[in-house]
Amino acid sequence: MEKIDKDTVSATQAVETSRTAWDRVQIARSADRAYTQDYINGIFDQFMKLHGDRLYRDDGAIVGGIATINDTFVTVIGQQKGRNLKENQKRNFGMPYPEGYRKALRLMKQAEKFGRPIICFIDTPGAFCGMEAEERGQGEAIARNLYEMAGLTVPILSIVIGEGGSGGALALGVANQVWMLENATYSILSPEGFSSILWKDSKRAAEAAECMKITAKDLQEMGIVEQVFSEQDPVTQDNCYLVCQEIRSEIIKFLQAYKNSSKEEIVAERYARFRKYM
């Protein structure tokens, strides 16, 4: 076994604890950050992508389909950002339209029909708030997801891998368990938006990030997330295979834990999880 240098470990821990909430916001937004497709490729054995909401069009900001992990079939859904201008135009910078959330719900209902657990990856600044999204019913699409996910009879796991922004994130977050990466964030809105509303000054975003308690550590302490995956170095598309191994192992345990649970038990547990916040 490779010998671990205690000084190196101490220095790494010092860096991790010295990062401010605003530092983590910047890491979560980094263009080098691993995205949903990177995790799908690194965690699951096979993946077949499905398209469209059967109502309007296929939204590139939502990736979804059927995957296998240890011979277990699951449905995987996540928000996907782009790495260059052309990709971001296709993915709308990871901000889904209503049809994206309707596609996600279609795949969730399909998963329920065939008894497949659902794994969601959350990484979005928020749902797209342009005029065309509002015209096509953005608010209703998000609300419908919240309503329907609460009653799905298969286990749901949501993992925040980058930005978890506002209702756009929560639309994939009504789960039996919510996990986060150490440098991910999960919040009601962006720190810039928060500071603009509260102090009429978007330049106080770093201060707002501290007040909002949006880091994985804060949210785990408050009981909002069940598990946090540490990042010795911020996760990028080049090194994400390391955390993918750990997440894969924990997903297998999650699936095993719910293997013998009844539909009623799964729904009741999810209901109790969110009811405790009220």
MOFEN-V156427 format. One record per residue. SS is DSSP state (alpha for helix, beta for strand, coil for the rest). D_LAST is the distance of its C-alpha to the last C-alpha in whole Angstrom. Layout:
ss->SS d_last->D_LAST
ss->SS d_last->D_LAST
This chain:
ss->coil d_last->48
ss->coil d_last->48
ss->coil d_last->48
ss->coil d_last->45
ss->coil d_last->46
ss->alpha d_last->44
ss->alpha d_last->45
ss->alpha d_last->43
ss->alpha d_last->40
ss->alpha d_last->40
ss->alpha d_last->40
ss->alpha d_last->38
ss->alpha d_last->35
ss->alpha d_last->36
ss->alpha d_last->36
ss->alpha d_last->32
ss->alpha d_last->31
ss->alpha d_last->33
ss->coil d_last->31
ss->coil d_last->29
ss->alpha d_last->26
ss->alpha d_last->28
ss->alpha d_last->30
ss->alpha d_last->28
ss->alpha d_last->27
ss->alpha d_last->31
ss->alpha d_last->31
ss->alpha d_last->28
ss->alpha d_last->30
ss->coil d_last->34
ss->coil d_last->36
ss->coil d_last->37
ss->beta d_last->34
ss->coil d_last->34
ss->coil d_last->32
ss->alpha d_last->31
ss->alpha d_last->34
ss->alpha d_last->35
ss->alpha d_last->33
ss->alpha d_last->34
ss->alpha d_last->37
ss->alpha d_last->37
ss->alpha d_last->34
ss->coil d_last->35
ss->coil d_last->39
ss->beta d_last->39
ss->beta d_last->37
ss->beta d_last->38
ss->beta d_last->37
ss->beta d_last->36
ss->coil d_last->36
ss->coil d_last->35
ss->coil d_last->32
ss->coil d_last->35
ss->coil d_last->35
ss->coil d_last->36
ss->coil d_last->36
ss->coil d_last->35
ss->coil d_last->33
ss->coil d_last->34
ss->coil d_last->31
ss->beta d_last->30
ss->beta d_last->32
ss->beta d_last->31
ss->beta d_last->33
ss->beta d_last->34
ss->beta d_last->35
ss->beta d_last->36
ss->beta d_last->35
ss->coil d_last->37
ss->coil d_last->38
ss->beta d_last->35
ss->beta d_last->34
ss->beta d_last->31
ss->beta d_last->29
ss->beta d_last->29
ss->beta d_last->27
ss->beta d_last->27
ss->beta d_last->27
ss->coil d_last->31
ss->coil d_last->33
ss->coil d_last->36
ss->coil d_last->39
ss->coil d_last->41
ss->alpha d_last->41
ss->alpha d_last->43
ss->alpha d_last->40
ss->alpha d_last->37
ss->alpha d_last->39
ss->alpha d_last->38
ss->alpha d_last->35
ss->alpha d_last->34
ss->alpha d_last->33
ss->alpha d_last->30
ss->coil d_last->28
ss->coil d_last->28
ss->coil d_last->29
ss->alpha d_last->27
ss->alpha d_last->30
ss->alpha d_last->29
ss->alpha d_last->25
ss->alpha d_last->27
ss->alpha d_last->29
ss->alpha d_last->26
ss->alpha d_last->25
ss->alpha d_last->28
ss->alpha d_last->29
ss->alpha d_last->26
ss->alpha d_last->27
ss->alpha d_last->30
ss->alpha d_last->29
ss->alpha d_last->27
ss->alpha d_last->30
ss->alpha d_last->32
ss->coil d_last->30
ss->coil d_last->29
ss->beta d_last->26
ss->beta d_last->25
ss->beta d_last->25
ss->beta d_last->24
ss->beta d_last->25
ss->beta d_last->23
ss->beta d_last->25
ss->beta d_last->25
ss->coil d_last->25
ss->coil d_last->23
ss->coil d_last->24
ss->coil d_last->27
ss->coil d_last->27
ss->coil d_last->31
ss->alpha d_last->32
ss->alpha d_last->33
ss->alpha d_last->30
ss->alpha d_last->28
ss->alpha d_last->31
ss->coil d_last->31
ss->coil d_last->27
ss->alpha d_last->25
ss->alpha d_last->22
ss->alpha d_last->22
ss->alpha d_last->23
ss->alpha d_last->20
ss->alpha d_last->18
ss->alpha d_last->20
ss->alpha d_last->19
ss->alpha d_last->16
ss->alpha d_last->16
ss->alpha d_last->19
ss->alpha d_last->18
ss->alpha d_last->15
ss->alpha d_last->18
ss->coil d_last->21
ss->coil d_last->22
ss->coil d_last->24
ss->coil d_last->22
ss->beta d_last->21
ss->beta d_last->21
ss->beta d_last->20
ss->beta d_last->22
ss->beta d_last->22
ss->beta d_last->26
ss->beta d_last->26
ss->beta d_last->24
ss->beta d_last->21
ss->beta d_last->20
ss->alpha d_last->18
ss->alpha d_last->17
ss->alpha d_last->21
ss->alpha d_last->19
ss->alpha d_last->16
ss->coil d_last->18
ss->coil d_last->20
ss->coil d_last->16
ss->coil d_last->15
ss->coil d_last->16
ss->coil d_last->16
ss->beta d_last->17
ss->beta d_last->17
ss->beta d_last->20
ss->beta d_last->22
ss->beta d_last->25
ss->coil d_last->26
ss->coil d_last->27
ss->coil d_last->24
ss->beta d_last->22
ss->beta d_last->18
ss->beta d_last->17
ss->coil d_last->16
ss->coil d_last->20
ss->coil d_last->23
ss->alpha d_last->24
ss->alpha d_last->27
ss->alpha d_last->24
ss->alpha d_last->22
ss->alpha d_last->25
ss->alpha d_last->27
ss->alpha d_last->24
ss->alpha d_last->23
ss->alpha d_last->27
ss->coil d_last->29
ss->coil d_last->31
ss->alpha d_last->30
ss->alpha d_last->32
ss->alpha d_last->30
ss->alpha d_last->28
ss->alpha d_last->28
ss->alpha d_last->27
ss->alpha d_last->24
ss->alpha d_last->23
ss->alpha d_last->23
ss->alpha d_last->21
ss->alpha d_last->18
ss->coil d_last->18
ss->coil d_last->19
ss->beta d_last->21
ss->alpha d_last->21
ss->alpha d_last->21
ss->alpha d_last->18
ss->alpha d_last->16
ss->alpha d_last->17
ss->alpha d_last->17
ss->coil d_last->13
ss->coil d_last->13
ss->coil d_last->12
ss->coil d_last->16
ss->coil d_last->18
ss->beta d_last->21
ss->beta d_last->23
ss->beta d_last->27
ss->coil d_last->29
ss->coil d_last->32
ss->coil d_last->35
ss->coil d_last->36
ss->coil d_last->34
ss->coil d_last->34
ss->beta d_last->36
ss->coil d_last->38
ss->coil d_last->41
ss->coil d_last->39
ss->alpha d_last->36
ss->alpha d_last->38
ss->alpha d_last->37
ss->alpha d_last->33
ss->alpha d_last->33
ss->alpha d_last->35
ss->alpha d_last->32
ss->alpha d_last->30
ss->alpha d_last->32
ss->alpha d_last->32
ss->alpha d_last->28
ss->alpha d_last->28
ss->alpha d_last->31
ss->alpha d_last->29
ss->alpha d_last->26
ss->alpha d_last->28
ss->alpha d_last->30
ss->alpha d_last->26
ss->coil d_last->25
ss->coil d_last->29
ss->coil d_last->29
ss->coil d_last->25
ss->coil d_last->25
ss->alpha d_last->24
ss->alpha d_last->22
ss->alpha d_last->21
ss->alpha d_last->20
ss->alpha d_last->17
ss->alpha d_last->16
ss->alpha d_last->15
ss->alpha d_last->14
ss->alpha d_last->11
ss->alpha d_last->10
ss->alpha d_last->10
ss->alpha d_last->7
ss->alpha d_last->6
ss->coil d_last->6
ss->coil d_last->4
ss->coil d_last->0
